[in-house]
């Protein structure tokens, strides 16, 4: 699956410079906040140094592909339900809050539809609904949620892995660019 958004890129991207300069331990901690899958983290680490953002994005997209069901389960464990603000103030919670900032749940009908959709999704697929919320508003998220409820389990597993990688790209590069 090709990314549905474009990252703003430059040849001297700050995130790439920092990731290249970080110790293995610091880079691993940073990457695990992007996608908490040790095999993926190792795959990205082993590709350092990156020449630019495009090279980093390419590695993010292909490292540890495909993810196993257990890896997806592990990665999803740190993601709150869409429309619910994460608890705590750690880096993972801050990422999720920032990413979901465009999903305005102040409208009671939107909040109710998200709750109902989340429940329907969890009942159907046995896991939290995950979507790259960054760059999307509540309507786009709700539309995607309703659409994805019609997916068969194999198709949905592919979509979830794609969404995890898009979230990892945003977190690793620090930029959504033009959605």
N, C-alpha and C positions, 0 to 999 in steps of 0.2 A: 504494500500500500504506500502510495506516495503521500508526503506530508501535505495537509490541506492549508497550510499557512506558510508564510515566508518570513524567515528571520532576517532582521537587519544585519548586514555583514560588513566588515571592513577587514583589511589585511592585518591590522594590528589590534584585533579585538581584545579588550581588557580581560575578559573571562578566559580566553585561550592563553594569554600571557601568564595569568595567575595559576591556571591549572598546570601549565608546563613547568612553572617555577616551584610549585608546591612539593613538599616531601611526599613520598609514597603514602604515608599514613594520613597526612592532611588531605591529599587529593582523594584518597579512598573515602574519607569521611564526607567530603564535599559531594562526591559522586553517589554515595549511598543515600544522600538526601534527595538526589535526583531520581534514582530508581534503586530501591533497596533489594538488589539481587546481586549477591557476591560474585557470581560468575560473570555477570555483565560488568560490574565494577572492575574486575580483573581484566576483562577484555578491553575496556576503555583505557585503563592504566597502561596496559602493555603496548598501546598504540602511540603513547607520548614519545616525542613532542609533536604537537599539532602545528601545521604550518599556518592555518587560518581557521576561521569559524566553519567554513564549508567542510574542511577535513574532519573537524570535530563532529559536526552533524552527521557525516557519513559513517563514522565509527559508532556513534550513538545508535544510529538506525540499524546497524548490522551486528553489533557486539552481542554475542550469546543468542543469536537468532536460530531457531525460535526459542522463546521462553517456555519452560515446562509449566504444567498446571500448578505445581508446588511453588515455583518462582513467582507466578502471577498472584497466587494466594498471598504469599509473603509481601509482595509489593502493594497489594490492595489493602493490607492490614493497617497501613499508615495513612490511608486516604479517608477523610470523613465523607459522609453522605453529601451529595450535592444539595446545596441549600441550607446545610447545617454548618455553623461555624465551628472550627476545630477547638478543642479544649487545650489549654496550656499556652505557653509562650516560647516553645522551642523552635528551632529552625524549620522543622517540618510543618508545624502549625502555622508559622508565618508564611511559608510558601503557599499553603492551601488557602489561607485567608486572602492573600494577594490575588491568587488565581481566580477565586470565586467572587472577587469584588464587583464584577459586572453583573452578577446574578442577584438582582434586587428582589428580596423576599418581603419587602415592606407591604406589598399588596397581599392581603390575606388569601385571595383566590390563587395567586401564584404559589404561595407557601403550601396551601392545601393540595394543589395539583402536583407539586414536587414530592410532597410526602406520599401521596397516593401512588405516584409513578415509581418512586423509590421502593415502596413496599411491593408493588406488582413485579418490578424487576427482580428484587431479591427472592420473591416466591418463585419466579420463573427460572432464574439462573443460579440461585444459591450464593450470590455474592453481591457486594455493594455495586451500584451503578457508577461507573467511572467514565468521565469525559474530560477532555481538555477544556476546562471552563474559561481559561484565559482567552480574552478576545471574543467571548460569546456573552450574550445577554440571556436573561431568563427565558425568553421566547425561543431562542435557538436551542437552548438546553432542553426545554420541554419538547420541542419538535423532535430532536434527536432521540430523546428518551422514548417517546411514543413510537417512533420508527423502529428503534432497536428492539422493542418488545416483540416485534414480529420476526426477528432473526431466529434461525435455528441455533442450537448450542455451539456448533462448530464455527459458524459465521461470526457469532457474537464473541467467541474466544479470540478470533483473529482481530476483531474490532478493538477489544479490550487491550490486546497487546500493542496495537497501533497507538491507541490513546496513551498508554503508559510511556511509549517511546516519545510521543510528542511532548508530554509533560516533562520527561527527562531532558529533551532538547531545550525547552524554555528555561528550566532550572539551571542547566549547565551553561547556557550561553547568556542568561540574564536578560533575554530580549525576546519579545513576541514579534516585533516588526509589524508588518501590515497583515492583519488578519484577513 
